[in-house]
Amino acid sequence: MDDQIRIEIEAAAFRRLREHMMEQRTDVQNIDMMNLAGFCRNCLSRWYQEAASERGIEMSKEEGREAYYGMPYSVWKEKHQTEASAEKQAAFKVAFAENVGEESS
């Protein structure tokens, strides 16, 4: 497989993941994803923003989120985000600390 085909396949897989998370599984909260997997939709939007920046394309955090979410983040939150329990928030603090440690390693 040449590099261009690999890039196209990876891009298609990313689009499918985004579609699944944004259309089929809007019930899954970002905090649940962070607690279980160490990343969430916001992480993916940040990685999108960082990839654009690496290519000389200036993009704010909000622009990256809108590109990933397909709408302003405030609209997504209003439509789909629920209040997290104290237990989920406590688990998030642990998961976030572990994830940040992994990124800096």
Backbone as CSV, one residue per row, in Angstrom:
resi,resn,N_x,N_y,N_z,CA_x,CA_y,CA_z,C_x,C_y,C_z
1,MET,0.853,-1.170,0.000,0.000,0.000,0.000,0.903,1.238,0.000
2,ASP,0.639,2.158,-0.899,1.464,3.368,-0.919,0.946,4.376,0.119
3,ASP,1.757,5.402,0.383,1.428,6.373,1.431,0.118,7.098,1.178
4,GLN,-0.170,7.452,-0.063,-1.398,8.184,-0.366,-2.638,7.344,-0.059
5,ILE,-2.611,6.086,-0.436,-3.739,5.196,-0.144,-3.893,5.025,1.365
6,ARG,-2.778,4.839,2.078,-2.825,4.711,3.535,-3.451,5.959,4.164
7,ILE,-3.045,7.133,3.711,-3.609,8.393,4.225,-5.105,8.464,3.946
8,GLU,-5.522,8.070,2.761,-6.947,8.091,2.417,-7.743,7.128,3.293
9,ILE,-7.188,5.950,3.562,-7.866,4.976,4.418,-7.942,5.493,5.849
10,GLU,-6.843,6.051,6.335,-6.851,6.619,7.689,-7.870,7.758,7.800
11,ALA,-7.931,8.612,6.785,-8.901,9.711,6.794,-10.330,9.178,6.781
12,ALA,-10.576,8.131,6.002,-11.916,7.540,5.957,-12.283,6.941,7.314
13,ALA,-11.333,6.291,7.966,-11.587,5.718,9.288,-11.866,6.824,10.302
14,PHE,-11.131,7.917,10.229,-11.369,9.056,11.117,-12.769,9.629,10.890
15,ARG,-13.142,9.798,9.628,-14.482,10.324,9.331,-15.565,9.395,9.869
16,ARG,-15.349,8.099,9.764,-16.329,7.130,10.272,-16.417,7.184,11.789
17,LEU,-15.287,7.308,12.465,-15.273,7.453,13.921,-16.022,8.722,14.324
18,ARG,-15.735,9.830,13.644,-16.409,11.083,13.938,-17.913,10.946,13.733
19,GLU,-18.316,10.375,12.624,-19.740,10.183,12.334,-20.405,9.336,13.415
20,HIS,-19.754,8.256,13.806,-20.301,7.375,14.836,-20.494,8.145,16.149
21,MET,-19.497,8.903,16.545,-19.559,9.631,17.808,-20.512,10.825,17.766
22,MET,-20.673,11.413,16.589,-21.480,12.633,16.476,-22.929,12.349,16.083
23,GLU,-23.182,11.183,15.506,-24.531,10.897,15.039,-25.165,9.681,15.728
24,GLN,-24.429,8.590,15.839,-25.012,7.393,16.432,-24.917,7.366,17.954
25,ARG,-23.874,7.945,18.547,-23.655,7.818,19.992,-23.584,9.176,20.695
26,THR,-24.541,10.024,20.394,-24.602,11.306,21.094,-24.939,11.119,22.565
27,ASP,-25.441,9.928,22.917,-25.762,9.636,24.316,-24.518,9.436,25.171
28,VAL,-23.408,9.089,24.561,-22.173,8.881,25.313,-21.544,10.236,25.593
29,GLN,-21.362,10.514,26.855,-20.830,11.796,27.278,-19.305,11.818,27.161
30,ASN,-18.750,13.003,26.897,-17.299,13.150,26.819,-16.615,12.676,28.098
31,ILE,-17.204,12.986,29.243,-16.584,12.588,30.509,-16.505,11.066,30.619
32,ASP,-17.516,10.363,30.108,-17.475,8.900,30.111,-16.349,8.385,29.221
33,MET,-16.193,9.006,28.067,-15.119,8.609,27.156,-13.756,8.849,27.796
34,MET,-13.590,10.005,28.435,-12.317,10.310,29.095,-12.034,9.305,30.203
35,ASN,-13.053,9.009,30.994,-12.861,8.097,32.115,-12.516,6.687,31.658
36,LEU,-13.059,6.265,30.534,-12.823,4.906,30.043,-11.645,4.789,29.080
37,ALA,-11.503,5.783,28.203,-10.522,5.655,27.129,-9.371,6.653,27.196
38,GLY,-9.526,7.692,28.004,-8.458,8.683,28.096,-8.481,9.720,26.994
39,PHE,-9.530,9.750,26.195,-9.718,10.789,25.186,-11.210,10.948,24.934
40,CYS,-11.575,12.074,24.306,-12.988,12.335,24.021,-13.102,13.168,22.752
41,ARG,-14.287,13.622,22.463,-14.517,14.449,21.284,-13.665,15.718,21.328
42,ASN,-13.545,16.316,22.512,-12.733,17.531,22.624,-11.270,17.257,22.318
43,CYS,-10.771,16.105,22.736,-9.398,15.723,22.403,-9.242,15.616,20.889
44,LEU,-10.194,14.959,20.247,-10.132,14.815,18.787,-10.179,16.172,18.098
45,SER,-10.994,17.083,18.613,-11.041,18.423,18.004,-9.716,19.150,18.219
46,ARG,-9.081,18.941,19.382,-7.778,19.568,19.636,-6.717,18.964,18.720
47,TRP,-6.754,17.648,18.532,-5.790,17.012,17.636,-5.980,17.507,16.201
48,TYR,-7.221,17.746,15.812,-7.533,18.309,14.497,-6.900,19.696,14.383
49,GLN,-7.116,20.514,15.412,-6.558,21.872,15.443,-5.031,21.824,15.374
50,GLU,-4.417,20.930,16.145,-2.957,20.814,16.156,-2.421,20.364,14.795
51,ALA,-3.126,19.450,14.139,-2.701,18.991,12.812,-2.775,20.136,11.808
52,ALA,-3.812,20.961,11.921,-3.920,22.128,11.036,-2.759,23.081,11.297
53,SER,-2.477,23.333,12.566,-1.393,24.243,12.943,-0.045,23.755,12.423
54,GLU,0.187,22.435,12.497,1.440,21.857,11.988,1.609,22.097,10.494
55,ARG,0.491,22.326,9.818,0.525,22.575,8.380,0.400,24.053,8.048
56,GLY,0.570,24.919,9.059,0.547,26.361,8.845,-0.841,26.963,8.754
57,ILE,-1.861,26.217,9.156,-3.235,26.709,9.122,-3.613,27.144,10.529
58,GLU,-3.797,28.442,10.701,-4.169,28.965,12.016,-5.616,28.600,12.313
59,MET,-5.843,28.053,13.496,-7.180,27.632,13.882,-7.283,27.765,15.397
60,SER,-8.284,28.486,15.856,-8.488,28.630,17.293,-9.075,27.341,17.863
61,LYS,-9.082,27.255,19.182,-9.684,26.113,19.860,-11.145,25.979,19.454
62,GLU,-11.872,27.089,19.438,-13.293,27.054,19.069,-13.481,26.675,17.603
63,GLU,-12.612,27.151,16.724,-12.696,26.769,15.309,-12.430,25.279,15.127
64,GLY,-11.476,24.735,15.878,-11.199,23.301,15.828,-12.383,22.497,16.308
65,ARG,-13.008,22.964,17.389,-14.186,22.262,17.902,-15.331,22.323,16.896
66,GLU,-15.549,23.477,16.310,-16.646,23.588,15.341,-16.381,22.710,14.121
67,ALA,-15.126,22.637,13.686,-14.787,21.771,12.548,-15.059,20.313,12.893
68,TYR,-14.716,19.906,14.119,-14.929,18.518,14.513,-16.399,18.224,14.811
69,TYR,-17.028,19.071,15.611,-18.412,18.828,16.025,-19.413,19.097,14.898
70,GLY,-19.010,19.872,13.902,-19.928,20.199,12.808,-20.935,21.272,13.205
71,MET,-20.688,21.933,14.307,-21.553,22.995,14.827,-20.769,23.688,15.937
72,PRO,-21.185,24.870,16.333,-20.517,25.486,17.486,-20.617,24.568,18.706
73,TYR,-19.553,24.516,19.478,-19.514,23.645,20.644,-20.646,23.967,21.613
74,SER,-20.994,25.234,21.741,-22.083,25.615,22.646,-23.405,24.972,22.227
75,VAL,-23.624,24.823,20.933,-24.843,24.184,20.433,-24.806,22.694,20.765
76,TRP,-23.651,22.045,20.550,-23.510,20.624,20.884,-23.833,20.407,22.356
77,LYS,-23.230,21.219,23.213,-23.441,21.050,24.654,-24.913,21.200,25.010
78,GLU,-25.562,22.182,24.434,-26.977,22.412,24.715,-27.834,21.231,24.273
79,LYS,-27.497,20.647,23.125,-28.287,19.545,22.579,-28.013,18.201,23.257
80,HIS,-26.750,17.961,23.645,-26.362,16.600,24.007,-25.701,16.417,25.376
81,GLN,-25.153,17.455,25.950,-24.390,17.260,27.183,-25.290,17.295,28.412
82,THR,-25.045,16.367,29.317,-25.783,16.316,30.580,-24.818,16.614,31.725
83,GLU,-25.377,16.902,32.879,-24.559,17.176,34.067,-23.903,15.875,34.545
84,ALA,-22.620,15.934,34.823,-21.890,14.758,35.299,-22.036,14.638,36.806
85,SER,-22.171,13.415,37.270,-22.269,13.152,38.707,-20.936,13.472,39.385
86,ALA,-20.980,13.598,40.693,-19.761,13.840,41.466,-18.766,12.697,41.280
87,GLU,-19.279,11.479,41.182,-18.410,10.318,40.990,-17.688,10.387,39.640
88,LYS,-18.433,10.745,38.604,-17.815,10.858,37.275,-16.785,11.981,37.257
89,GLN,-17.087,13.093,37.928,-16.146,14.210,37.972,-14.865,13.824,38.707
90,ALA,-14.998,13.072,39.792,-13.818,12.608,40.532,-12.995,11.647,39.684
91,ALA,-13.659,10.725,38.986,-12.959,9.788,38.106,-12.257,10.534,36.972
92,PHE,-12.887,11.599,36.488,-12.294,12.402,35.419,-10.980,13.030,35.878
93,LYS,-10.946,13.550,37.088,-9.716,14.175,37.592,-8.563,13.179,37.564
94,VAL,-8.830,11.940,37.936,-7.805,10.897,37.922,-7.420,10.573,36.478
95,ALA,-8.419,10.332,35.634,-8.154,9.973,34.231,-7.407,11.089,33.515
96,PHE,-7.796,12.341,33.765,-7.144,13.473,33.112,-5.684,13.562,33.539
97,ALA,-5.429,13.422,34.834,-4.053,13.479,35.330,-3.208,12.369,34.712
98,GLU,-3.775,11.172,34.600,-3.048,10.051,33.990,-2.792,10.308,32.511
99,ASN,-3.784,10.860,31.811,-3.657,11.123,30.383,-2.620,12.208,30.115
100,VAL,-2.627,13.264,30.906,-1.641,14.341,30.734,-0.241,13.808,30.980
101,GLY,-0.105,12.930,31.956,1.194,12.324,32.227,1.707,11.503,31.062
102,GLU,0.790,10.789,30.392,1.168,9.968,29.227,1.595,10.833,28.069
103,GLU,0.901,11.983,27.856,1.229,12.861,26.727,2.597,13.487,26.891
104,SER,3.008,13.746,28.139,4.297,14.394,28.343,5.447,13.397,28.394
105,SER,5.134,12.105,28.407,6.189,11.075,28.469,6.860,10.887,27.137
